[in-house]
Amino acid sequence: MSSIIVFGAAGRAGRAITAEARLRGHRVTAVVRDPAAHPAAADDGALTAGDVTDPAAVARLAAGHDAAVVAAYAPVPDFFATASAALVEGLTTAGVPRLLSVGLASVLPTASGVLLMDAPGYPQEYREFYLAHAAGTEVLRTAPDPLDWLVVSPSGDFDHQGARTGGYVFAPAAAEDRISYPDLAVAVLDEIDRPAHHRTHLGVRSAGLAGG
């Protein structure tokens, strides 16, 4: 059994990851900025108040944990870069060796090597958001070696109503790909329980898709 801290534990991805970790018997600290704002998530278990953009708070909350997961979001342009920097500093200070970050397919390369957001016909109205996510990953790329990080995202998008099948396939970005939140959580927890990928961004899709 491991001790895992999840930042952004009240969102759809964060709740699924927290539930999967508890299902596997891990001790979980579920962190949100304001627990009172998330009564539904609180029904799943205790929530802890914390700011993922504050390195001191990250270090204090993460101390004694074996791994950290970040699935947090805020409508602030530099949120992802600021949070990544705080996580690198705070987790390094706390001695937490492994960080899993929930990423975005838009900034993942397709099979041809082109980023999905640059593929012909891909929606551009949220490009600023795509680039903000990319900036967060770039901060992780500068992390010192003791912090073993991995970004995991859908290779396309979420199947928002999808159930847990336990099956997934790592794949390059493809706009038509889908994966459920619970199956993304399975992929994240597998990489905590049995780390196989390091310091990169990977996409995952449902194993039921063609080629899976």
C-alpha positions in Angstrom: 0.0 0.0 0.0 1.3 3.5 -0.9 0.4 7.0 0.3 -0.8 9.2 -2.6 -1.7 12.8 -2.6 -4.1 14.0 -5.2 -4.3 17.8 -6.0 -7.5 18.7 -7.7 -9.4 15.8 -6.2 -12.9 17.2 -6.8 -12.8 17.4 -10.6 -14.0 14.5 -12.7 -10.5 13.2 -13.4 -9.4 13.8 -9.8 -12.4 12.0 -8.3 -11.9 9.0 -10.5 -8.2 8.8 -9.6 -8.9 9.2 -5.9 -11.5 6.4 -6.1 -9.2 4.1 -8.0 -6.4 4.7 -5.5 -8.7 3.9 -2.6 -10.1 0.8 -4.5 -6.5 -0.5 -4.6 -6.0 0.0 -0.9 -3.8 3.1 -1.0 -4.0 5.8 1.6 -5.1 9.0 -0.2 -4.9 12.6 0.7 -7.5 14.4 -1.5 -6.6 18.1 -1.8 -8.8 21.0 -3.1 -8.5 24.7 -2.7 -11.8 25.0 -0.8 -13.4 21.8 0.5 -16.7 23.6 1.3 -17.2 24.3 -2.4 -17.3 20.5 -3.2 -19.9 18.8 -1.1 -20.4 16.0 -3.7 -16.7 15.1 -3.7 -16.7 15.3 0.1 -19.2 12.5 0.1 -16.5 10.2 -1.3 -14.2 10.9 1.6 -12.4 13.7 3.5 -11.1 16.6 1.6 -8.0 18.6 2.6 -7.6 22.3 1.9 -4.5 23.2 -0.1 -3.1 25.5 -2.8 -1.2 23.6 -5.6 0.4 26.9 -6.7 2.1 27.4 -3.3 5.3 25.4 -3.0 5.3 25.6 0.8 1.8 24.2 0.9 2.7 21.4 -1.5 5.7 20.5 0.6 3.8 20.5 3.8 0.8 18.5 2.5 2.9 16.0 0.5 5.4 15.1 3.2 5.4 11.4 3.9 3.6 10.4 0.6 5.0 8.0 -2.0 3.5 9.7 -5.1 1.5 12.8 -6.1 -1.1 13.3 -8.7 -2.2 16.7 -10.1 -5.6 17.0 -11.9 -6.2 20.6 -10.9 -7.5 23.5 -13.1 -8.1 27.2 -12.5 -9.2 29.8 -15.1 -5.9 31.8 -14.8 -3.6 32.0 -17.9 -0.4 31.0 -16.1 -2.0 28.4 -13.7 -0.5 25.3 -15.2 3.1 26.7 -15.3 2.8 28.1 -11.8 1.3 24.9 -10.4 4.0 22.8 -12.1 6.8 25.0 -10.7 5.2 24.7 -7.2 4.9 21.0 -7.5 8.5 20.6 -8.6 9.8 22.7 -5.7 7.4 21.4 -3.1 7.6 17.7 -3.9 11.4 17.9 -4.1 11.5 19.5 -0.7 9.2 16.8 0.7 11.1 14.0 -0.9 8.2 12.7 -2.9 9.7 10.7 -5.8 6.8 10.4 -8.3 4.4 12.9 -9.9 1.6 12.0 -12.3 -0.1 14.9 -14.1 -3.3 14.8 -16.0 -2.6 16.4 -19.3 -4.3 17.5 -22.5 -4.4 15.7 -25.9 -4.2 19.0 -27.8 -0.5 19.3 -27.0 0.3 15.6 -27.7 2.0 14.6 -31.0 -0.1 12.7 -33.5 1.2 9.6 -35.3 2.8 11.9 -37.9 4.6 13.9 -35.2 2.4 17.0 -35.6 0.8 18.3 -32.4 -2.9 17.6 -32.3 -3.6 21.3 -31.9 -1.8 22.0 -35.2 -3.5 19.3 -37.1 -5.8 20.5 -40.0 -9.3 21.2 -38.9 -8.6 21.0 -35.1 -10.5 23.7 -33.2 -8.5 26.8 -32.4 -10.8 28.8 -30.2 -9.2 27.3 -27.1 -5.6 27.6 -28.3 -4.6 29.8 -25.4 -5.7 27.1 -23.0 -3.8 24.5 -25.0 -0.6 26.5 -24.8 -1.1 27.1 -21.1 -1.2 23.3 -20.6 2.0 23.0 -22.7 3.7 25.6 -20.6 3.0 23.5 -17.5 4.6 20.4 -19.1 7.6 22.4 -20.2 8.2 23.4 -16.5 8.2 19.7 -15.6 10.8 19.0 -18.2 13.2 21.2 -16.2 12.6 19.2 -12.9 15.6 17.8 -11.2 16.2 14.1 -11.7 15.0 13.0 -8.2 11.5 13.9 -9.3 10.2 11.2 -11.7 7.2 12.8 -13.5 4.8 11.6 -16.1 2.0 13.4 -17.9 -1.0 11.2 -18.9 -3.8 12.5 -21.0 -6.6 11.1 -23.2 -5.2 10.7 -26.7 -8.3 12.4 -28.0 -11.0 13.3 -25.4 -13.0 11.8 -22.5 -16.0 9.5 -22.9 -17.8 11.5 -20.3 -20.4 8.8 -19.6 -18.0 5.9 -19.9 -17.7 3.2 -17.2 -14.6 1.5 -15.8 -13.5 -1.4 -18.0 -9.9 -1.5 -16.8 -8.6 -1.5 -20.3 -6.6 1.2 -22.1 -3.9 1.5 -24.7 -1.1 4.1 -24.9 -1.5 5.9 -28.2 -0.4 9.1 -30.1 -3.0 11.9 -30.3 -6.0 11.3 -32.5 -9.1 13.6 -32.3 -11.5 10.6 -32.5 -10.0 8.6 -29.6 -12.0 8.4 -26.4 -11.4 7.0 -22.8 -13.5 7.1 -19.7 -12.5 9.0 -16.6 -12.3 5.7 -14.6 -10.1 4.1 -17.2 -7.7 7.1 -17.3 -7.5 6.6 -13.5 -6.5 3.0 -14.0 -3.7 4.1 -16.3 -2.5 6.7 -13.8 -2.6 4.2 -10.9 -0.8 1.5 -12.9 2.0 4.0 -13.5 2.2 4.6 -9.7 2.0 1.0 -8.8 4.3 -0.2 -11.6 6.2 2.7 -13.1 7.0 2.0 -16.7 7.2 5.5 -18.3 9.3 8.4 -17.2 9.6 12.2 -17.8 7.3 12.3 -20.9 3.7 12.9 -22.0 1.7 9.9 -23.0 -1.9 9.6 -24.4 -4.3 6.8 -23.6 -7.4 5.6 -25.3 -10.0 2.9 -24.8 -8.7 -0.6 -25.5 -12.0 -1.1 -27.3 -11.2 1.2 -30.2 -10.0 -0.1 -33.5 -6.4 -1.3 -33.2 -6.8 -1.7 -29.4 
